[in-house]
Amino acid sequence: MSIQDERERWDREVVQPVLAKQQERSGGDLQTSSGIPLERVFGPDNLDTGEGATAAGDATARDYMEKLGFPGEYPFTRGVQPTMYRGRHWTMRQYAGFGSATETNERFRYLLDAGQTGLSVAFDLPTQIGYDSDHSLCLGEVGKVGVAVDSLADMELLFNAIPLDQVSTSMTINAPAAILLAMYIVVAEKQGATRGALRGTIQNDILKEYIARGTFMFPPAPSMRLITNTFEFCTRELPKWNSISISGYHIREAGATAPQEVAFTLADAIAYVDAAVKAGLGVDAFAGRLSFFFSAGSDLLEEVAKFRAARRMWAAILRDRYGSRSAKSQAMRFHAQTSGAMLTAQQPDNNVVRVALHALAAVLGGAQSLHTNSRDEALSLPTEESVQIALRTQQIIALESGVANTVDPLGGSYAVEALTDEVERQAREYLAKIESDGGMVRAIENGFPQREIEDAAYRYQREIESKDRLVVGLNCHTRESSNACFDVMRHDPRVHDAQIERLKKVRAERDNAAVQRELNRLRQAANEDGADMMEPIIECVRQYGTLGEISQVLRDVFGEHRQHIGM
């Protein structure tokens, strides 16, 4: 066996079936600007040196195939599709949501007209923690960091004139994810779409909320039950929908290192798969619809290595721990977002360069979809101009840089391969520690990942303050009044009052007896171990039961989680 033999097998068994369904882009797009043709993927057998000949030996070929292989097959180090961006560019999503549903709908349509290929919804803080906008805790937060969604009426406005059977939608929502998914389904059905046609993702990753973010509602056990319910429901009803986006992004943004981001994300994923398998789902029945969400930061080579290591580790976990035989299950598909924590309020135009660097890392690392942050997000929600620059950054990388014309272009670099191995080694040490301590849920309860992230964040901040780590415009190459003339988007305080008036109107015009009937049905299901909660939630939504009312029923049954201080 040689690597050349393996390439020929891969082309015959993996590539050709894909090309029969979807051809690559035209040949002129798949060469350098000087006209040099680019291989689909480069390997040791492409080198016109002795190294290529050495790579032909059986032992070397076996090692290469076990650690790197070819894209689209185990171990997926080099990518989850055999042709990657040569067939289709990554989905370009711009995370958007602010103020009212009507305002956000206008931003969505602007982005779609500008060439965005998928929607990504940001919800305001009250929505993220399951409160209606008129709750006493919500004053000053309605529509501030995302769109306010209290009921089906808001969701109808949010997606007005956007055919949900023709777009892919990602919703960054966790504790009440089942409720927002139900709203999306009912809106789509009212448009005439079938459930089977819907494509998108709910984040639905509650474990990272306990670790790094804090928008939780219920204790871990009932939260895991809700997630398992959505897995079962999506497997049965929404075959094109990703039932969870397991998020390392917020873990990294909280201060984790790259190996910690990989380790804690995969530990969360193992906990979700364990719960689903315990509930009776076969791993290959649902694992192919799991997706991941990672941060893309400034250390380009480490970020590329991180993505490659995570893919290789996940493939091995699915094959060796769970006995998966499905390539679709083993392939880690992930969305990336450029790092918000690495943007600076000082000299915000510098962030355009940072975002381009982050986006390049995500593309070189093989992301399936990408959101690019805007230059002003360290100061406020982004303006339309800033959002367009962020989107154009992706389009320039896709169409002008050439990095999308061959798969895994940094594969084989001594630096990248060594870094990939090291990120994997450190991440596996964390996974072994978590496993020996009883798994990720127990580790979270004991505060282990929280402490590790806090320590890493502290070290990082000390390095910045001591100037051992330099950040342009922040602790070096500074100037006075670096953002004094920068226009930022302002939150309109009238959004709060308008949202409450809309909520009052919904409650006044709906069939309140029908709402109460469906809420009681949901309460009964929540009280029965093993009962499905998704269909009762959908019926509550259909009757215009509000997010807060549905969440309160579940709070009454499950209780509320209280974070322990000083873990």
N, C-alpha and C positions, 0 to 999 in steps of 0.2 A: 504493500500500500504506500502511495506517495501523496503529497498534498495535491499534485496535479491530478492524480486519479480521483481524489475526493472532490476536487473542483468539477470535474466532468460529471461525477455522480450527482453533485448538488445542482448543477445546471440542468441535468436531465430530470431529476426527481422533484426538485423544489422550484427552480426558476421557471421552467417551461410551462408548468400548469398555471402559474400566476400570469405569465405573459399571454396565455391563451384567453384569459379573462380581461386583462388590462395591459395594454402596451406601455412601454416606457415613452418618455417625451422624445421628440424628434432628434435625430442624430446630431444636428447642429448645436443642440443644447448640451450635448454630452461630450464636449471636448473643451480644451482650454481656449483662451482668447487667441492663442497663436495657431489654433487648429490641430493641436495634438489630441488624438482620441484618448478618452478616459475609460479604463476598465470598469466593469460594474463594481468590482471590489478588488483591491490589490492585496497580494499576499507574498510570502517568501518565494513562491514559484514565479513571480513576475520579475524578480531581480536578475539582472544580467551579470551575476557575480557568482563566486563560489558558494556564497550563502544559500542561493537558490538551490544549488545542487545538494548541499548538505541537508537542506530541508526536505529532500525527497526520501530520506531514510525512514524506515518503519517507525522506530521509536520517536523520532522527531515529529513525524506526521501524527502519531497517536497523541502526543503531548499537545501539539497545535490544535487538533480537533477537539480535545477535551477542554482546553482553556479558552480558545478563540473560535475555532470553527468558521462557518460561513453564516452570513445573515439569513434570518428566516428559519433557522433550525437550532436545536440544542447545541451549545449552551446560551445562545442568543447574545453573547458578549458584543457582537458586531452589529446587532440590530434585530428588530423583531420581524421585519419584512425583507424578503430577498432582494428587492429592488429599491427599497426605501424611497427617498425623494426623487429618484429617477422616474418612478411611476406617478407619484403625486406628492406635492409639497405637504408639509405638516399643516394641520388646521391652525389658522391664525385667529386666535380669540383675543378680544380686548375686554377685560373685566370691567363691567360698567353697572352702575346703579346709584341713584341719588334722588333725594326729594320724593316726588310722587311717581306713581306708576306711569302716568302720562308723560312726564318729563323723561323718564328712563326709556320709554318706548321711542321717543324722538331720538335719543342718543343711539339706541340700537339700530334704528333705520338709517341714521347717518353713517354708522360704522359699516353696515351691510352695503350701502351705496359706495363707500370708500374702498371696498374690496375685502372686508373681513369675511371669513368663511365659517364662523361659528359664533354663537352667543355665549357669554359668561356673565351670570347675574350676581351682583353684590347686593346683599340685603342689609337693612339697617340693624342696629344692635337690638332693639325691641323684638324684631322678627326673629333674629338669631336665637333669642332665649325664650321665645314662645309667649310674648306678651302683646296684647292689642295696644294700639297707639294711645288709647285713652287711659291706660294704666298709670297709676300715680308714680311709678318708678321710671316712666319713659319721658318725662318732661325734659326737653332740650336735646333729645336723642332721635326724635322721629325724622326719618329721611336724611340723617346727617352723614353716616358713613356708607350708606347704601339705600336701596329703595324700600319704602314701607309697604308691607303686604299684610293686610289684616284678614282678608277674605277672598273668596273666588272673584268678587267684583274687581278687586285690585289686580288679580292675575289676568283677568280678561282685558283690562286696560293695558297691562304690561306687554302683552303679546298681540295687541290689536294690529290687524293687517300683516301679521307675520305668520305664514303657514307653518305650523309646527311639524308637519310631516315632511317638510323640505329643508329644515335647518337642524343643526345639532346644538343642543343647549346644555351648558354646564351650570349647575346651581351650587354656589358655595354656601351650603347650609348643612348643619350637623344635628344638633339635638332634635329639632322639629323637622328633620329631612323627610320623614314619611308624610307629613302633612303637606309640605310644599310640593312633593311629588304628586300627591293626590290632586292638588289644585291644578298642576300642569296637565295631568291626565284628563281631568274634566274639561278644561279649556280646549284641549286638542279634540276631544270627542264632540264638543259643541261646534268646532270648526268642520267636523266631518271626518277627522282622521281616525284611523284604527290604532289601538294600543301597540300592535306589532310594528307599526311604521315609525314609532317615536325613537329618536336617537339622542343620546346625551348622557349626562352623569349627574348624580347627586354626590356631594362630598361624603356625608353620612359617616364620618370618621370621628366617633366620640372619644376614643381613647386618647388621641392627641390633644383633645380639649382639656382633659384632666392633667396632661403633661405640660402643655405649653401655651394654651390660648385662653381657656376659661369660660367659653360660652356653652356650659353644660346645663342640663335641667334635672335629670334623674340620676339616681345612683348607678354604678356600673352594670349590675346584673340586669335590671329591666331595660337599660339602654342597649345592652347586647341582645336582649330578646327582640327589641324593636328592629335592630339591624338585621338579625336573622330573618325576621318576618319580611323585610324588604328584599332580602336575597331570594327567599322562596317565591315571593310575589313576582319579582322581575324575571326569575327563571321561567315562571309559568306564563306570564302575561306580556312582558316587555323584552323580547329576545335580543333587541339591539341596544338596550339601555345598560349602562354601567351602574350597577347597584351600589357601588362605593368608590370613592377616590381616596385611597389611603395616603395620608398627607405627611410628607417629611418637610414640606415647605415651612409650616409654622414652627416645627421643631428647630429648623435651622435659623429661622428669623428670631427665635427666642435666645439664640446664642450657641447652639450645638455646633460641633465640628462636622466635617463631611462624613467621617466614619460613624459618628453618633447619629447623624441624620439617617444614614442607611440602616444602621442596626436597629434603632428604635422604630423606624417605619416598618421594617420587616418583622419585628417582634409584634407590632400591632397587627400586621397582616396575618401572622400565624394565629394570633388570638381569634381573629374573625373567622378564619378557615376552620379552626378547631370547633368554634361554636356552631358553625353551619354543619360540619360533619356530625357533631353530636346530635343536632336536630334531625339528622337522617338524610341530608343532602349528599349525593355523590360528588366528590371533589371536581370531577370533570364536567358535572352538570352546571356548575356555577362559576368556577374559577376563571373561565375564559372571559367573564364580564367584570372581573375585578380590574380596577385601574389604579394608577399611582400618581402622585403629585409631588414634585420636587422643586427646590429652589435652584436657581442658576446664579452663581455669584461671580466675583471678579477674578479669582484664581483659576484661570482658564484651564490649565492642564489638570489640576486637581478635580475640577468640576467634570470634565470629560471622563476622567478615570472613575469618578464616583458613579456616574450613570452606567458605565460599562460594568463596574463591579456589582452594582445593584441588580442588573439584569442577570448576570451569571449566577449570583447567589439565589435569586428567586427561582430560576429554572431548576437549580439543584434541590432546593427545598421542596418544590412541588413534586419532582421526580422521586427523590429519595425518602422524604418524610411521609408524603401522602400517596405515593404510588401512582401519580398522574401519568397517563400515557398519551395525553393530548398536547400537541405542540401549542395549540391556542391557549390552554391553561398555563403552560410553562412560560409563555412569552409575556414579559412585563411591559405593558403599554403604559406610558406615562405622559402627563402634562407637565410642563415646566413654566414657572413664572420667574421673571427676573427679580433679583433681590431688592425688596423695598428697604430693608434694614441697612443696605450699603449705599443708599442715596443720601445726599447731604442737603440740608437747607441752605448752607453756604454755597455761593456760586452754583445755583441750580442748573445752569446750562451745562456744567460738567457732567451732569447726570445723563445727558444724551449719549456721551461717549461710554459711560459706565453701562448703560442699558444695551448698547450695541455689543459690548464685550460679553455681557451676560447672555444675550440672545445667541451670539456666535457659539458660546460654550454649549448651550442647549441643543443647537443644531448639530454641532460636531459630535455631541453625545447621543444623538438619535432620538430626540423627543418626537412624540406623535402630535402634540399640539403645544402651542406656546402663547403666553401673554407677555407683552412687553410693557413694563411700567412707564409712566410718563415722567418727564423731567421735574415736574412741580409737585410730585406726590409726597415729598418730605415737608411740604408746606400746606397742602390742601388737596381736595379732590381735583383731578386734572381738568384743564380747559379743553375745549374741542381742538384747538390748535396743537396742544401738547399731545393729545391722544392720536392725532393724525401723524405727528412725527414718530410716535412710538410704533404705530402700524407700518409706516413707511420703512422703519428700521428693519422689520421682518421681511418686507417685500424686497428691499435692496439686497439683503443676505440671500434670499431665495433666487433672485433673478440676475444679480450682478457679481456675486462673490465667487461663484464656481464651486463652493463647498457642498452644494446639493447635487452635484453631478456624478459623484462616486460615493459608495457606501463606506462609512467609518473611515474617513480620510486620514485620521491620525492613528489608526490601527497599525501596529508594528513599530511605532516609535518606541525606542528604548525607554524614554522618560514616561510616556503614557502607560506602557505595559507594566513597568515597575510600580508606578503609582496605583494602577488598577489592582495589582496584587496586594499592595500595602493597605489600601482602603479596605479591601476584602478581609485581610488578616485581622485588622483592628475591629472591624464590624463583627466578625465571627467570635472574637473574644467577648464582646458585649453580649451577643446572643447566647453564648454558653453560660455566662454569668446569670442572665435573666432566666434561662431554662433551669439552671440548678436551684434558683430561688423560688421556683413555682410558677413561672410564666409571667407574661406582661401585666395581666390584671393585678396579680399579687405584687409585682414590682412597683406598679403605679401606686397601689395602696400603701406600700412601704416608702414611697418617695424616692426610689433609686434613680429613675431617669431624670426626675426633676432636679435632684441634687447635682447630677453629672452635667446637665445643661447649665445650671446656675454657675457651677465652677468654671465651665468653659467660657461663658459670657463674661464672667469677672476677669478672667485672664485676658480676654480679647480687649476689654475696656482699659485695663491697666496698660496694655501694650500701646494703645492709642494715646493715652495720657502721658506715657513716658517717651513717646515718639519712637518706640521700637517698631511700631507699625505706622507707616505714613499714609495719610489720606489727603489727597490734593484738595486744597481749599478749606480743609478742616484744621489740620495741624501742621501743614506746610504749604508754601505758595499761597498764603492767605492775603486778603485785602479787606479794608473796611467797607462797610455798606455793600456787601456782596450780593444782597438780594433786595435792596431797598426799593428798586424800581420795577420789580418783577410782579406782573399782574397775576393774581390768583383767583380761583373760583370761590365765590362767597355762598354760604348756605343761606337760603331764604327762610327766616323764622316763621313766615306765614304758612309754610308747608304743614306745620303741626296742627294749626287750627283747621285748615282745609281737609286734612286727613281725618280728623275727628268728626267733622261734619259729614264726610262721606261714609264713615263707619256708622254714625247714627242713622243715616238714610237706609243703609243696608239692613240694619236691625228693625227698622220701622216697616220696611216693605216685604220682608221675607215671611215665610210661614213658620212662626215661632214654635207652634206645636210640633211641626215636622222636625225642626231642629232639635227640640228636646227629646223627641222619640229616638233620633239617630244618636244623640249623645248618650242616652241611656243604653242603647245597643252597644256602643263602644265601651262604656263602663263595664258592662257584663263581659265582653270579650277580654278586656284588660285583666279582669279578676280571675279568668280561667287560664291556668297554665297550659300552654301549647295552642291556645286559640289564635286564629288569624285576626290581626287588627287592621290590616291594610284596607280591606273592603269596607268595614265599618267607618274608617276614617274617610274614605272616598265618598260614602253616602252623607256623612256630616258636611263635608265640603260642598257636595252637590246642592244641599239645602241652605247654603250660605252660612253654615256655622263658622264662627271666626277662629282664627289661629289661637287666640287666647282662651276661648271656650273649650276647644278640643284639647289644648295643652293642660288646662286646669283639670279636666277629667282624668288625664293621665297622671298629673301631680297628685291628685286625691288618692289614686290607687298605688302609685309607685313611690311617692314621697319625693323630696328634693335632695340633691347632693350638696353637701357642705364640705368645702375643701379644708383639709387640716393644715394649719399654719405650723411652720417649723419642722417639716418632715425631714 
